[in-house]
Amino acid sequence: MNRRDFLKSTALIAATTTASAVDKTVNISIPEEEEISKGKGLPLIASSPMLQNYAETSMGVAFAVNRLANGFVDYSLSPDMSNSKRVMCGGFRVNDVNDEVMRIRLTGLKPATKYYYQIGAHEIHYKHYRDKKVLGTETDPKIYSFTTAGKKAKAHFCVINDTHMRWEPLAYCLDKVAELNPSCVIWNGDANTNVDSVAEQKKIFLTPEIERKDYASNIPYMFTPGNHDDRGKANWHMERVFMFRQPEERSSRDWDLGRNFAVRMGDIALIGLDTAEDKVDSNPVLMGMFNSHAYREAQKTWLADALKQPEIASAPFLVAFCHIPLFDNRPEMNPGDILPADKDDFHKPSFAVWQRTCAQLWTPLLEKAGCQLIITAHTHIFRYDPPTKDRKWAHLVGGGPNMGRFSSKKATKPDLFPTVIEGKIENKLLKITVHNIFSKSVEAEYTYKPRK
């Protein structure tokens, strides 16, 4: 089953799920009195915490709530939570009181340092300004932990991709991640399919239908969006659930580039890029809503500066991540820049199988910087392209969500399996291991020397 067939086969399921979801826009508003019964009888805190946006001096924490609330995180350097500090949901001026997701940013942290934390929330009654009060406080009794990034951090990452709200493969992937226990995970796009409600976004990231509810409570996640993560009313502002990177990580020129990251983790520099839609902006199906080309060009400018940062430039290993592949040696495959609307007499299919524009914009910079590996996704089939004389970097494509089969009535296919891609430093080399989640075996291993 290729990527397009998979999406067709799940369209009816996705449509049914969306139709039954709560009819909410991305604007999380304070409810009127008659709406305050929402979630009545349920715990105030509706999920385990999710660590977001692994960084050297900051960490994002998000968790779902069932009713109107003002959330907080208490954090400490001690496992007994002594001398803890409290950070409220939201930023300056006023806290982000809402009835969906608490998003708390911890800042001013020390690099490569372990912290312990607890989450909690005040339940808020609000009818109007003069009729408001705190109804009570709920605290998750469990103490979680995380370790920040930095030159002295453990150099160990994992990558998952193209989970598409398929709970079985997601559960297996996250079980493997828990077993490997990396410093961070890169979710390399298409966590969504086409999502129109915040309720469904919460289900994807905060309350997935899997047994391991605290999958991201002690292991932080970074997110490089896929084309499906831009589709649907809620996905236009996914930062309501999976927050943007810290503004301090980039210049004011680049504040709109909230998904890009340049993070040092031990001897590895991690670069995150957003390939955006898999159709050209002029495609009628997009209705003029997307500005992907300018967005990609802006990321080139950001990337040029990011690669010059001392902590990135000095790392022995440089690995980049993005959703849509940046290379394909099959001439007929659609390279994503066919004008005016993705179709001509030679290329197939009617969407980008790889992204030639992104490759032309970004890979010269990455190659000049000595990037050893670019990890991508999108096509749902594992593939590895070794470096060549003309292309100095290796190209690795992660597998898709199919558990080795089209359906329960059809035979298994050996090339259809999810992957967890693991990277870590061993004996001063970067070792990449591709874990086949369907066969529960190692599919491939690669090693890379330090860049010169």
N, C-alpha and C positions, 0 to 999 in steps of 0.2 A: 504494500500500500504506500503510494507516494504521498507527499504533503497535501496536494490538492484533493485526492480521493479521500484521505483521512478527514479533511475539513468538511467535505460533502457529507460523509457518513455520520458526522456528529452534529450537523447543522440543525436537524430536527430536535435532537436532545437539547442543544443549546437554546433553541427558540422556546422550547417548553419550559426550561429552567428560567429563562428571562421573563417569560410571560407570568410565571407564578411568583416572581420576586416582588419585594416591596417596591411600589412605584415611587422611587426617590430620585431626585436630581442630585448633582454633585454639591449643590448649595445646602449645607447642613444647617438648618435654621433652628432657632429655639422654638419648641412646640407650644401651642396654645394649651389652656387648662384641660380641655377635653381630650388632648392627645397624651397627657402625662401618664395615662394608664398603660402606655406602651411598656412592655417588659415587666409588668407588675407581677410580683411573686417570684421573679427570677433573681439570681444574684446580680448585683450592680456590675461587677467585673465579669465580662463575657468571654474572655480568652486569656491564655498565657501571653506573656510579653513577647514581642518580636524585636530583636536587635537589628537595627538598620544602619547602613552607611558607615561601615568600618572605617576608622580614621585614626590618626595619631593622637589627636587632642580632643576628640569629641566622639559621641555615640548617640544614635537615635534609638528611642524606645517607643514602641507603639503597642496598644492593646485595645480591644473592643469593649464597649459598655452596652448595657441594655436600656439605660435611661439617661436623662439629662445629668451630666456630671462635669466635675472639674478634677482632672487626674493629676497624679504626681508620681515622682520616683524619688526614693531615698537611696543614696549610694554612699559607700564607705570603702576604705582600704582594708578594713578588718572583716573577717567572716562573721563576727558577732554583731556587726553593724554599729559598733561604737563610733562616736564622733561623726555620725552620718550627716549628710547635707540633703536638703529637700529641694527639688526643682519641680515647678508646676507646669502644667500643660500650657503651651503657648509661649509668646515672647513678651516684649515690653508692652506697656500701657494697660492691656487687659488680657486675662487668660482666655484660652480657647475652650469655653464652655460649650459642649454639644452633646448630642445623644447617640453618637455613633463610634468615634475613634478618638482615643487620647494619644497625642503625639508629643513626646517630651524630648528635648535636646539637652544632653549633658555636654557642657563645654568646659574648657580650661583643665582638661585632664592631662595626665602625664603619659608620654609615649611608652609603649611596651610595658604597661603596668596593669596588673590584675585588680579589678574592682568588684565589689559585691553590691547587690541592689535588691530592692523590693518595690513593688508597684502598689498603688492605692488610688482611691477616688472618693471625692465628696459628692454625695447625691444632692442635687439642687432642685428645689421647687421654685418655679418662676411663672407667675401669671402676668405681672407687669412690674415696673421698676419698684413700686412701693409694696409689692406683694411677692417677696422672694426670701428664701431661707435655705440653710443647709439642713437636710433631713437626716443625715447620718454619714458616717465614713466607713468604707470597706477597704481592708488591706489584705492583699494576698500574703498568707503567712510564709510562703516559700521564699527562701533567699537564693537568688540566681547570681551568676557572675559573668564577667567578660574581661578580655584582655585587649588593650588598645594596640594599634599598629605602630610601626617604627622600625628603625634599623636593628634593634635588638629583639624584635618580635620573632616568634617561631615562623619560619618560612614554609608555610604549608597551606594550600588552598584546594578547594573543590569547585567544580562547575556542574550545574544542572541546567537543562534547557528544554523548551518546547513541551512543557507539562500540560498545557491546554486544559486545565481543570479536570484532568483524568486522575482520579484519586488512587487507583491501584498502582500505576507506575510511580506516581508521586510518593506514595508511602514507601515503596521499595527503595526509591532513590534516597529518601530522607533517612531511612534505616541505615543505608550504606554510609551516608554522610556522618551519622552519629557514631558508627563503628570507626570511621577514619579519624574523626575528631579534629578537623582542620582549624586553622586560625580564623578563616573566613570562608564564605561561599559566594560565588558569583552566580546569580540566577540570570542566565544569558538569553533572556527574552521569551516571549510567548507564554508567559504564565497564564494569561487570559486567552479567550477566544474572541468574543465580541460582547463586551459587558456594558450594560446600561444603568446599573444600580449600584450604589455604594454597598448595599447588602451583599451583592455578589462579589464585589471586590474584597469585602471583609472575609467572605468565605474562602477566597483564594489564598490570602496572605495570613489571616489571623485565626480563622476557625475552619480550616480545611477538614474534609470528611475522612480523616485518618486517625489512627490510634495515637500517634506521637504528637500530642497537642503542643508540647513545648520545644518543637524542633529548632526554633530560632531564639530560644530564651537564653542560651549560653554560647551560641555560635552566631556571630553577626553576619548579615547578608548584605551584599551589594547587588544592584539591579541595573542591567543593561537592556533597555526595552527592545522588544521585537515589534514587527509590523502590527500584530494583533493587539499589542498593548496600547496602541493608539486608537483602536476602533471601539465605538460605543460611547454613549453619553458620559458614563462615569469615567471612562479611560481618558477623556480629554483633560481631566484633573486628577490623575491617579495619586498625586501628592497628598490627597485627602486621607489616603490609607498607607501608601509607601512614600514617605516624605522625600523631598528633594535633598540633595547634598547641602552641607553647611555653606551659607553664603561666603564665609571667610575663606573657603578653599579656592576661591576664584576672584578675579578682578570684577569691578562693576560692569565692565564691558561684557562679561561672560555670565552675568547673573541668570540669564534665561537658560543656560546650559546646566540645568539642575541634575542631570543624570550622568554627566561626565565625571570621571574620577582619575586621579593620579596619586597612588598610595604606595608607600614604601613598607614592605613586610619582610624584615630580615634582609637577605641578599636579593630579593625579588622586587622589582618595580612593577606594579599592576596599573594598566591603563584601560579605562572603560570608555567606549564610544557608542553612539546611538545611530544606527543606520536608517532609522525611521521607516516610512512606508515602503512596501515592495512594488508600488506603482508610481509612475511619474505624476507630478502635480497636475498636469493637464488632462489626466484621465477623467472622463466625465463621471465615473462612479464616485470620485472623491468630491465632486460638487464645488471645487475651488476652496475646500476647507484646509488643505495642507500646504505647507511651505517648506517641504523637506529639502529642496535643493539649497536654499539659503541657509537652512539649519546646518547642513553638512559643511558648507563653506565656513560658517562661523566656528564649527568644531575644528577645522584645520588651523585656524588662527589660535584657538585655545591650545591645541595639541602642540604647536610649535613652541609655545611658552612653557607648557607643562613638561616637555622633554628636557628643558633647560634647567628646571628646578634642581638644586644641588643634590637633594636626597634621591631624585629620580635618575639624574645623569650619572651618579656615582654607583648605582646598583650594578652588581655583576650580571644580573639577568633582567631582561625586559620582556614582559608578556602582555599582549593586548587582547581585549575581548570586545566583540560586537556580535549582533545577532545574525545578520545576513552575510553569507560568505563574501570574501574579498577576492576570490580567485575561483575560476572554473576552466578547465582545459577543453571542455566540449564546446566547439564553436557555435552550435545551434542553440545553446542555452541562453535565455533572455538575460542580458546584462543589466537591466533596470534603467536604461537611458534611451529606450526606443521611443521616438517622438512621432506623432503627437500623443499617442495613447497606448503605448506598450505593444503595438502589433505591427508586424510586417510579414513578408512572405517567407522569411527564413527562420526567424527566432521563435522559440516556443519555451514555455507556455505564455499566457498573457499577464504574467507578473514576473518580478525579478527572481531568478534562481540564484544570481549573485549580483553584487553591487559594483559595477565598473566605476561609477562616479566616485564613490567612497574610496575605492582602491586608488584611483588617480589622485585624489586629494590627500589621502592620509598615508598610504604606504611608502612614498618616497621619504617622508619625514621619519617614519618608523624604521625604515631600512638604514637611513643615514645614522640614526641613533643606535643601531646595532640590535634591533629587536630580533629575538630568536624565534618567536612563535606568536601566531595570531589564532585565537580560539573562537570559532563561530558556531552557528546552529542552523535553524530555518528549514533545511531540506528533509529532516527526519531520518536521515540515513548517515551513519558514521562513515567518515572519509578522512584520509590523511594524504596530504600532498607534501612530500619532502622538499627541502630547499633545492634550488637549481643554480646554475651559473648566473642566470638572469634574475632570479628571485631568491634573495639570500635568506628569507624567513620561511619557516615551515608553516603550514596551514592545516588546522585540525577542525573538523566539523563534528559536532556531537550528534548522537542518535535522537530518535523521536519517542513519542509516548506509546507506541504499539508494542505490546508484550509478545512479539514474535509471531503475530497472527493477524489476519484481516478481521476475522470474527470467530466465534466459537464453532461455526459450521465449516470453516475453511482451514486448510493445512497451514502449518507454521511456515514462516519465512525466516531464514537464518540472518538476513540483513536488517530485520525489523526489531530493534531493541533499544530501550533507553540506556543512556550512559551516565556514569558519574566520572568526570575527568578529574584526576587528582594530580597536583603538582607539589613537589617538595624538594628541598635541597638534601642530597646524599653524597658524601665524599666530594664536596665542592662542585658537584654537577647538579643541574636541574633535571630531575627525573619526572617524566609524565607517564602516568598509568591510566589507561582507559578501561574502566570497569564495565563489563557487560552485565546489566542488571537482570536481563531475562535468563541468561544461562548461569548467572552467579559465578562468573569466571573473569579472568583478565583477558581482554580482547587484544590489547597491544601495549607496548612500552617503548618509550623514546627517551634519550638523554641528550642534553645540550651543554656545551662548554660555556664558560663565562664570555661575555662580549668583550671585544677589544676596545 
